[in-house]
Amino acid sequence: RVLIFTEYDDTKRYLVQQLEAVIAGSDRAERRIEVFHGPTPPPKREEIKQAFNTEPSKHPVRILVATDAAREGLNLQAHCWNLFHYDIPWNPSRMEQRNGRIDRKLQPRTEVFCHYFVYNQRPEDRILQVLVRKTETIKQELGSLAQVIDAKLAKQMAQGIRHRSIADLESSLEATDLDDYQRVAIENDLEAARERQQELRTQIDRLRTQLKRSEDYIGLSDKHFRSAISCSLQLLGTDQLGSSGSIGNNVDKFSFPAIDQRLGADPTWAETMDTLRAPRKKDQRLWEWRKDSPIRNIVFSDPGIVSDEVVHLHLEQRVVQRLLGRFSAQGFVHHDLSRSCFAQVKDAIPRVVLLGRLCLYGPGAARLHEELIPVTARWSDPMIRKGELAPYAKDAEVKTMQLLEDALHGSQGIQFTPEVTQQLQAAAPGDIAQLLPYLEARGAEYAADAEKKLAQRGTAESSAMREILETQRKHITETVKKFDKMNRDQLTFEFAQEAELAQLDANKRFWVKRLDEIREELKTEPERIEDLYKVRARRIEPVGLVYLWPVTG
């Protein structure tokens, strides 16, 4: 796809006319070109963005002609890496903003092309070359195109380019520079920005490590996630996920069954399933939208590209929450065995696993902690059982849980006989009653350990908040002192307007007010954060019973 920028409406109309004439008579010519300009209404803008980022095989648009109305706030890099500046804005920042529509994160190509039209003998291009040299020099010296010099260059160009004064304008632009005070101030600001950038990189790296550690601890891989969704769909009695190829970085995508359209379906599923459709257009009727916007394919991991073709499922997505909600609802009671299940394993010993859930609640019934607690035991027929079921020791429990994990991942394809099924169903209430005291005792141990860790986390976050507030206070105090030392003349740049100076005065008033707020927050916030992690109530309940039956049995 190709993105073409122009600054003028007349040029835009000319370009569209010329392009339409060139492609006239070709396949779907009337849908190949889109226009994005000031009068384009918000719904149409969103529609154009989605079309331009859609897989080219699924949408015919190939060329987007845009004015500077599109130079900010649009991600157009999904399938476009060629941009043409048909005419050049004389403000360097605006040109950078244009290029940023495709030269940005998630651009699938390693190289993008931004084209400019230059004529050797055209006087205007002498000015363009000066602007390019000047901006590149400043970037090399300061590491960024400073706002001050950008404003100065824009001011020089405010009256346009007159051929009779080309030489004077060229010399004026070449001479445009920062005075010593401005350069020092900007260098200080940029150095502070670089330090913040380095801090952000460090934080991102730390968060990645924490995310990996959390994923390993929880054990929720894409495969596990998909299995849980498939299991829930099976319990719901609907079709399963269907393979639909791959997208982006070879990420598998799946078709999702129309749960709301199955016979006898809960009508509230229709609204839930709407979250898997493309966004609804303004003033589009609901029935029309549902007819024209089918359920999109889903993925379980980041495809690495910008695409509206698929929906990336996550734990907070409404369909996921509703499907998995049946697993996280309240636990069963002894006479409700809907959560009992049987699995066959490659082992000679019958085993039973009682799964319990521990929940810890803080202020306002906020859920602070939740985890599953297993109690495992060797199973025997109650008719010949000598005494009650006794929990396994650690090693045997680890093996039992591994057998359960293996059984959940791979079906053996062997069905239980009716006799075995009836035998286990009859034994389930008594088995739960015998294992429940052990579950409650283990839950109390888990709860004590979790409360200790929550208290440690509260202390750590309280200290972190105190450090953040102290850092803010130090930075604001230094900033106020720096500006208090300056006189009005120092604060007045060549391009400065009274409105800018008024804004600076308003900033100083805000800084002083913020310092007063920080003093109060240092007294209250750390204590409030620690209190958030104090456990007010706990709950331990059984949520599932699993029998692991030998394949040979």
C-alpha positions in Angstrom: 0.0 0.0 0.0 1.0 3.6 -0.6 0.5 6.7 1.5 0.6 10.1 -0.2 0.7 13.4 1.8 -0.1 16.8 0.5 -0.6 20.1 2.3 -3.3 21.5 0.1 -6.9 20.5 -0.8 -6.5 21.6 -4.4 -3.5 19.3 -4.8 -5.3 16.5 -3.1 -8.2 16.8 -5.6 -5.7 16.9 -8.5 -3.9 13.8 -7.2 -7.1 11.8 -6.7 -8.3 12.8 -10.2 -5.0 11.7 -11.8 -4.8 8.5 -9.9 -8.4 7.6 -10.7 -7.7 8.2 -14.4 -4.7 5.9 -14.3 -6.5 3.0 -12.7 -9.8 3.4 -14.5 -11.2 0.2 -15.8 -9.0 -2.0 -13.6 -10.4 -4.5 -11.0 -12.4 -2.7 -8.3 -10.9 0.6 -9.3 -13.6 2.6 -7.4 -12.4 1.1 -4.1 -8.7 1.4 -4.6 -8.3 5.0 -3.4 -9.3 6.6 -0.1 -9.0 10.2 1.0 -8.3 11.4 4.5 -8.6 15.2 5.1 -10.0 17.7 7.5 -13.7 17.3 6.7 -13.5 13.5 7.0 -15.9 12.6 9.9 -14.6 10.5 12.9 -16.5 7.3 11.9 -15.1 7.5 8.4 -11.6 8.1 9.7 -11.8 5.0 11.8 -13.2 3.1 8.8 -10.3 4.3 6.6 -7.7 3.3 9.2 -9.1 -0.2 9.6 -9.3 -0.7 5.8 -5.7 0.5 5.3 -4.5 -1.8 8.0 -6.5 -4.8 6.9 -4.8 -7.7 5.0 -4.5 -6.5 1.4 -6.1 -9.8 0.2 -9.2 -8.9 2.2 -9.7 -5.2 1.3 -9.1 -3.6 -2.1 -7.8 -0.2 -0.9 -4.3 0.4 -2.1 -3.7 4.2 -2.0 -4.4 6.7 0.8 -4.2 10.4 -0.2 -4.0 12.5 3.0 -3.6 16.1 4.0 -1.9 17.0 7.3 -5.1 16.1 9.1 -3.6 12.6 9.1 -0.1 13.5 10.3 -0.8 12.7 13.9 -2.6 9.9 15.9 -2.8 7.3 13.1 -1.1 4.0 12.9 -0.9 3.1 9.2 2.2 0.8 9.2 0.5 -2.7 9.1 0.9 -3.1 5.3 2.4 0.2 4.1 6.1 1.0 3.9 6.1 3.6 1.1 5.2 7.2 1.8 5.3 10.1 -0.7 5.5 13.8 0.2 4.0 15.3 -2.9 4.7 18.7 -1.4 6.9 19.6 1.5 5.8 21.3 4.7 8.3 24.0 5.7 8.0 23.0 9.4 10.5 20.1 10.0 8.4 18.7 12.8 5.4 18.3 10.6 7.4 16.3 8.2 8.7 14.0 11.0 5.1 13.5 12.1 4.1 12.5 8.6 6.9 9.9 8.4 5.8 8.6 11.8 2.6 7.2 10.3 4.5 4.3 8.9 8.0 4.6 10.6 6.9 3.3 14.0 6.7 0.2 16.2 5.1 -2.9 14.8 6.1 -1.9 11.2 6.7 -5.4 9.7 9.4 -4.2 7.3 13.0 -3.5 8.5 13.1 -0.6 6.1 10.6 2.1 5.1 10.8 4.6 2.3 9.8 8.2 2.5 10.0 9.9 -0.9 10.5 13.6 -1.7 10.4 15.3 -5.0 13.5 17.5 -5.6 14.4 19.5 -8.7 18.0 20.6 -9.1 17.2 24.0 -10.6 14.2 24.9 -8.5 14.9 27.8 -6.1 12.6 26.4 -3.4 14.7 23.3 -3.2 17.7 25.3 -2.1 15.7 26.2 1.0 14.7 22.6 1.5 18.3 21.5 1.5 19.1 24.2 4.1 16.3 23.0 6.3 17.4 19.4 6.0 21.1 20.3 6.9 20.0 22.5 9.8 17.7 19.9 11.4 20.2 17.1 11.0 23.0 19.2 12.5 20.8 20.0 15.5 19.8 16.4 16.0 23.5 15.4 15.9 24.4 18.1 18.5 21.4 17.7 20.8 20.0 14.3 20.0 16.6 15.7 19.1 15.0 18.5 17.1 14.7 21.1 19.8 11.3 22.8 20.0 13.1 26.2 20.2 15.0 25.9 16.9 12.0 24.3 15.3 9.9 27.4 16.2 12.6 29.7 14.9 12.8 28.0 11.6 9.0 28.0 11.3 9.0 31.7 12.0 11.6 32.3 9.3 9.4 30.5 6.8 6.1 32.2 7.9 6.1 34.6 5.0 6.7 31.9 2.4 9.5 31.8 -0.3 9.9 34.8 -2.6 12.2 34.2 -5.5 13.7 37.7 -5.3 14.9 37.1 -1.8 15.9 33.4 -2.0 19.5 34.2 -1.1 18.6 36.3 1.9 16.3 33.6 3.2 18.9 30.9 2.7 21.5 33.0 4.6 19.0 33.7 7.4 18.1 30.0 7.8 21.8 29.0 7.8 22.4 31.6 10.6 19.5 30.5 12.7 20.9 28.9 15.9 20.4 28.8 19.7 22.0 31.3 22.0 24.2 30.0 24.8 21.4 30.2 27.4 18.9 28.4 25.3 21.4 25.7 24.3 22.3 25.0 28.0 18.7 24.9 29.0 17.8 22.6 26.2 20.8 20.3 26.8 19.8 20.1 30.5 16.2 19.2 29.5 17.4 16.6 27.0 19.8 15.1 29.5 17.0 14.7 32.0 14.9 13.2 29.3 17.7 10.7 28.5 17.9 9.8 32.1 14.2 9.2 32.3 14.4 7.1 29.1 17.1 5.0 30.6 15.0 4.5 33.8 12.1 3.5 31.6 14.3 0.9 29.8 15.3 -0.5 33.1 11.7 -0.6 34.3 10.6 -2.4 31.1 13.4 -4.9 31.5 12.4 -5.5 35.1 8.7 -5.9 34.1 9.6 -8.4 31.4 11.5 -10.5 33.9 8.6 -10.2 36.3 6.1 -11.2 33.6 8.2 -14.3 32.7 8.4 -15.2 36.4 4.7 -14.8 36.8 4.0 -16.9 33.7 6.2 -19.7 35.0 4.6 -19.5 38.4 1.0 -19.6 37.2 1.8 -22.0 34.4 -0.7 -20.4 32.0 0.8 -21.0 28.6 -1.1 -20.3 25.3 -1.7 -24.1 25.1 -3.2 -24.2 28.6 -5.3 -21.2 27.8 -6.6 -22.7 24.6 -7.3 -26.0 26.4 -9.4 -24.2 29.0 -11.5 -22.4 26.4 -12.0 -25.6 24.5 -13.1 -27.5 27.7 -15.5 -24.7 28.6 -17.0 -24.8 25.0 -17.4 -28.6 25.4 -19.2 -28.2 28.7 -21.4 -25.6 27.1 -22.4 -28.2 24.4 -21.3 -26.1 21.4 -18.8 -26.5 18.6 -15.1 -26.4 19.2 -12.4 -23.9 18.0 -11.5 -24.5 14.4 -8.1 -24.0 12.9 -8.0 -21.1 10.4 -4.3 -20.9 9.4 -1.8 -18.4 10.8 -1.2 -14.6 10.9 1.7 -12.3 11.4 4.7 -14.0 13.1 3.2 -17.5 12.2 0.7 -17.2 15.1 -2.1 -19.8 14.9 -5.6 -18.3 14.5 -8.9 -20.1 15.2 -12.5 -19.7 14.2 -14.9 -19.2 17.2 -18.3 -21.0 17.3 -21.4 -18.8 17.2 -22.5 -19.6 20.7 -25.4 -17.2 20.5 -26.9 -18.9 17.5 -27.1 -22.5 18.8 -30.5 -24.0 19.6 -31.7 -22.9 23.0 -28.8 -20.5 23.6 -29.1 -17.9 26.4 -30.0 -14.7 24.5 -27.5 -12.7 26.6 -24.7 -14.4 24.7 -25.5 -12.3 21.7 -24.2 -9.1 23.4 -21.2 -11.0 24.7 -20.3 -12.3 21.3 -20.5 -8.8 19.9 -17.1 -8.2 21.5 -15.6 -10.5 18.8 -17.0 -8.4 15.9 -15.4 -5.5 14.1 -16.3 -2.1 15.8 -19.8 -0.9 15.1 -20.1 2.1 12.8 -21.9 5.2 14.0 -25.7 5.2 13.4 -25.4 1.6 12.1 -28.4 -0.5 13.2 -27.7 -3.4 15.5 -29.2 -6.1 13.3 -27.4 -4.7 10.3 -24.1 -4.6 12.1 -24.4 -8.2 13.3 -25.3 -9.3 9.8 -22.4 -7.5 8.1 -19.8 -8.1 10.8 -19.2 -11.8 11.4 -17.4 -13.2 14.4 -13.7 -12.6 13.8 -11.0 -15.2 14.2 -9.1 -15.3 17.5 -5.5 -15.7 18.5 -4.0 -16.6 21.9 -0.7 -14.8 21.5 0.5 -11.5 20.0 0.7 -11.8 16.1 3.3 -9.0 16.0 1.3 -6.9 13.5 -1.4 -4.3 13.6 -4.5 -6.1 12.4 -8.3 -5.9 12.9 -8.7 -9.3 11.3 -8.3 -11.2 14.6 -9.1 -10.7 18.3 -6.3 -11.4 20.7 -8.0 -13.2 23.6 -6.9 -12.4 27.1 -8.2 -13.2 30.6 -10.1 -9.8 30.8 -11.9 -10.3 27.5 -15.7 -10.6 28.1 -16.1 -13.9 26.2 -13.2 -15.4 28.1 -14.5 -14.3 31.5 -17.9 -15.7 30.8 -16.6 -19.1 29.6 -14.1 -19.5 32.4 -16.5 -18.1 34.9 -18.1 -21.6 35.2 -14.8 -22.8 36.6 -14.2 -20.0 39.0 -17.8 -19.8 40.5 -18.5 -21.0 44.0 -17.4 -24.5 44.9 -19.6 -27.5 45.0 -21.3 -29.2 47.9 -21.3 -32.9 48.6 -24.5 -33.6 46.8 -23.5 -31.6 43.7 -21.0 -33.7 41.7 -21.0 -31.7 38.5 -17.4 -30.8 39.1 -16.2 -34.4 39.5 -14.3 -35.9 36.6 -12.4 -39.0 35.6 -9.2 -39.3 33.7 -7.2 -42.3 32.6 -3.4 -42.3 33.3 -0.5 -44.6 32.5 -0.1 -45.8 36.0 -1.0 -48.9 38.0 -2.5 -47.2 41.0 -5.9 -45.5 41.2 -5.6 -42.0 42.7 -8.0 -39.3 43.8 -7.4 -35.5 43.8 -9.6 -33.1 45.8 -9.0 -29.5 44.5 -9.8 -26.6 46.8 -9.7 -22.9 46.4 -8.2 -20.5 48.9 -9.4 -16.9 48.7 -8.1 -14.0 50.9 -10.0 -10.7 51.0 -8.9 -7.3 52.0 -10.7 -4.0 52.7 -14.0 -3.7 50.9 -14.0 -7.4 50.2 -11.3 -6.9 47.6 -9.8 -10.2 46.6 -6.1 -10.1 47.5 -5.1 -13.7 46.8 -6.5 -16.8 45.2 -4.9 -20.2 44.6 -5.8 -23.8 44.1 -4.9 -26.3 46.8 -4.6 -30.0 46.0 -5.0 -32.9 48.3 -4.0 -36.2 46.7 -4.5 -39.8 48.0 -4.3 -43.4 46.8 -7.9 -44.5 46.1 -9.5 -47.9 46.9 -13.0 -49.2 46.8 -14.9 -48.1 49.9 -16.2 -51.7 50.1 -12.7 -53.1 50.8 -11.1 -49.9 52.1 -9.3 -50.3 55.5 -9.8 -46.9 57.2 -10.3 -43.5 55.6 -8.4 -42.0 52.7 -5.0 -40.6 53.8 -3.2 -37.8 51.9 0.0 -38.7 50.0 3.4 -37.4 51.2 5.2 -34.8 49.1 6.9 -37.1 46.5 3.8 -39.1 45.8 1.7 -35.9 45.6 4.1 -34.4 43.0 3.8 -37.6 40.9 0.0 -37.5 41.2 -0.2 -33.9 40.1 2.1 -34.7 37.1 -0.1 -37.5 36.1 -3.1 -35.2 36.3 -1.2 -32.6 34.2 -0.4 -35.2 31.6 -4.0 -36.4 31.5 -5.3 -32.9 30.9 -3.0 -32.3 28.0 -3.4 -35.6 26.2 -6.5 -37.7 25.9 -5.8 -41.4 25.9 -8.9 -42.1 23.8 -10.1 -44.8 26.1 -13.6 -44.7 27.6 -14.5 -45.8 31.1 -16.8 -48.8 31.5 -20.2 -48.1 32.9 -19.3 -50.2 36.0 -16.2 -48.1 36.8 -18.2 -44.9 36.3 -21.0 -46.0 38.6 -18.4 -47.2 41.2 -16.6 -43.8 41.3 -19.8 -41.8 41.3 -21.1 -43.7 44.3 -17.8 -43.3 46.1 -17.4 -39.5 45.5 -19.5 -38.1 48.4 -17.7 -40.2 51.0 -14.3 -39.5 49.4 -14.9 -35.7 49.6 -16.0 -36.0 53.3 -12.8 -37.9 54.2 -10.4 -35.5 52.3 -12.1 -32.3 53.3 -10.5 -31.9 56.8 -7.1 -32.3 55.2 -8.0 -29.6 52.6 -9.0 -27.2 55.3 -5.9 -27.8 57.3 -3.7 -27.3 54.3 -5.7 -24.3 53.3 -4.9 -22.7 56.7 -1.2 -23.3 56.1 -1.3 -21.8 52.6 -3.3 -18.8 54.0 -0.7 -18.1 56.7 2.1 -18.1 54.1 0.1 -16.0 51.7 -0.7 -13.4 54.4 3.0 -13.1 55.2 3.9 -12.5 51.5 1.0 -10.0 51.2 2.4 -8.1 54.2 5.8 -8.1 52.6 4.4 -6.8 49.3 2.5 -4.1 51.1 5.7 -2.9 52.9 7.6 -3.0 49.6 5.0 -1.0 47.7 4.6 1.4 50.6 8.4 2.1 50.5 8.2 2.4 46.7 5.5 5.0 46.9 7.4 6.9 49.5 10.5 6.9 47.2 8.3 8.1 44.3 6.9 11.0 46.3 10.3 12.0 47.6 11.7 12.0 44.1 8.9 14.1 42.9 9.4 16.6 45.7 13.1 16.8 45.0 12.6 17.3 41.3 9.9 20.0 41.7 11.8 21.8 44.4 14.9 22.0 42.1 12.8 23.2 39.2 11.2 25.9 41.2 14.6 27.1 42.5 16.0 27.2 39.0 13.2 29.4 37.7 13.2 31.6 40.7 16.8 32.5 40.0 16.0 33.6 36.4 14.8 37.1 35.5 12.1 37.8 33.1 14.5 38.6 30.2 16.1 35.2 30.4 12.7 33.5 30.1 11.8 35.5 27.1 13.0 33.8 23.9 12.9 35.5 20.6 9.8 33.6 19.5 8.1 33.6 22.9 4.5 34.9 23.2 2.8 36.3 26.3 0.6 33.2 26.4 3.8 31.1 26.8 5.0 33.2 29.7 1.6 33.1 31.3 1.7 29.3 31.0 5.0 29.3 32.8 3.6 31.3 35.7 0.7 28.9 35.9 3.2 26.0 36.0 5.0 27.6 38.9 1.8 28.0 40.8 0.9 24.4 40.2 4.4 23.2 41.3 4.0 25.1 44.6 0.6 23.6 45.1 1.9 20.1 44.3 4.6 20.4 46.9 2.0 21.0 49.6 0.1 18.0 48.3 3.2 15.8 48.4 3.9 16.7 52.0 0.4 15.4 53.0 0.6 12.3 50.8 3.9 11.3 52.5 2.0 11.2 55.7 -1.0 9.2 54.4 -0.2 7.2 51.3 2.4 4.7 52.5 0.2 3.7 55.4 -2.9 3.5 53.2 -1.0 1.2 50.8 0.1 -1.2 53.6 -3.5 -1.3 54.8 -4.7 -2.5 51.4 -2.7 -5.7 51.8 -4.1 -6.6 55.2 -6.3 -9.7 55.1 -9.8 -9.2 56.5 -11.3 -12.6 55.7 -10.4 -15.9 54.2 -12.4 -18.6 52.5 -11.4 -22.3 51.7 -13.8 -24.4 49.6 -13.7 -27.5 47.5 -14.0 -26.8 43.7 -13.3 -30.2 42.0 -12.7 -33.9 42.5 -10.6 -35.9 40.0 -10.2 -39.6 39.8 -7.0 -40.8 38.0 -7.8 -44.3 36.8 -5.2 -46.8 35.4 -5.5 -47.4 31.7 -5.3 -51.1 32.5 -8.1 -50.9 35.1 
